């Protein structure tokens, strides 16, 4: 893991097309602004985990085929 120190208003660049900027700093939170190409999906970790878990559940469900009369 790369650990960087940034101050309010400072940014980091990832591969010259993703820019992460420190927008605000409070006691328990920081706000980050992310500029990235539209084809890049950005999710909070807990949202990505929930989507992954739901996809697993969905793919594990079985379909019941009822023969037509």
C-alpha positions as CSV (number, residue, x, y, z in Angstrom):
1,X,0.0,0.0,0.0
2,X,1.3,3.4,-0.9
3,X,0.7,6.0,1.8
4,X,0.8,9.7,0.9
5,X,0.3,12.8,2.9
6,X,-1.7,15.6,1.2
7,X,-3.0,18.9,2.5
8,X,-6.3,20.6,1.8
9,X,-6.5,21.4,-2.0
10,X,-3.6,19.1,-2.9
11,X,-4.0,16.2,-5.3
12,X,-2.6,12.9,-6.5
13,X,-2.6,11.6,-10.1
14,X,-3.0,8.0,-11.1
15,X,-1.9,7.1,-14.6
16,X,-2.3,10.8,-15.7
17,X,-6.1,10.4,-16.1
18,X,-7.4,10.0,-12.5
19,X,-7.0,12.9,-10.2
20,X,-7.9,12.7,-6.4
21,X,-8.1,16.0,-4.6
22,X,-8.5,16.6,-0.8
23,X,-11.6,18.8,-0.7
24,X,-12.3,19.2,3.0
25,X,-10.9,18.0,6.3
26,X,-12.9,17.6,9.5
27,X,-12.2,15.9,12.8
28,X,-13.3,12.4,11.8
29,X,-13.6,12.7,8.0
30,X,-11.9,13.9,4.9
31,X,-13.7,14.7,1.6
32,X,-12.1,13.6,-1.6
33,X,-12.9,14.7,-5.1
34,X,-12.2,12.2,-7.9
35,X,-11.9,13.2,-11.5
36,X,-11.7,10.1,-13.7
37,X,-12.8,9.0,-17.2
38,X,-16.5,8.0,-17.4
39,X,-15.6,4.3,-18.2
40,X,-14.0,4.0,-14.8
41,X,-16.3,2.7,-12.1
42,X,-15.8,4.3,-8.6
43,X,-17.4,2.9,-5.5
44,X,-16.9,3.1,-1.8
45,X,-15.5,-0.2,-0.6
46,X,-18.6,-1.2,1.4
47,X,-20.8,-0.6,-1.7
48,X,-18.4,-2.7,-3.9
49,X,-18.5,-5.5,-1.4
50,X,-22.3,-5.4,-1.2
51,X,-22.6,-5.6,-5.0
52,X,-20.1,-8.5,-5.1
53,X,-22.0,-10.4,-2.4
54,X,-25.3,-9.8,-4.2
55,X,-23.9,-11.0,-7.5
56,X,-22.6,-14.2,-5.8
57,X,-26.0,-14.8,-4.3
58,X,-27.8,-14.2,-7.6
59,X,-25.5,-16.5,-9.5
60,X,-25.9,-19.2,-6.8
61,X,-29.7,-19.2,-7.0
62,X,-31.3,-22.0,-9.0
63,X,-34.1,-21.8,-11.6
64,X,-37.0,-24.2,-11.3
65,X,-38.3,-25.4,-14.7
66,X,-41.9,-26.4,-14.6
67,X,-43.0,-28.5,-17.5
68,X,-45.8,-27.1,-19.7
69,X,-49.0,-29.1,-20.0
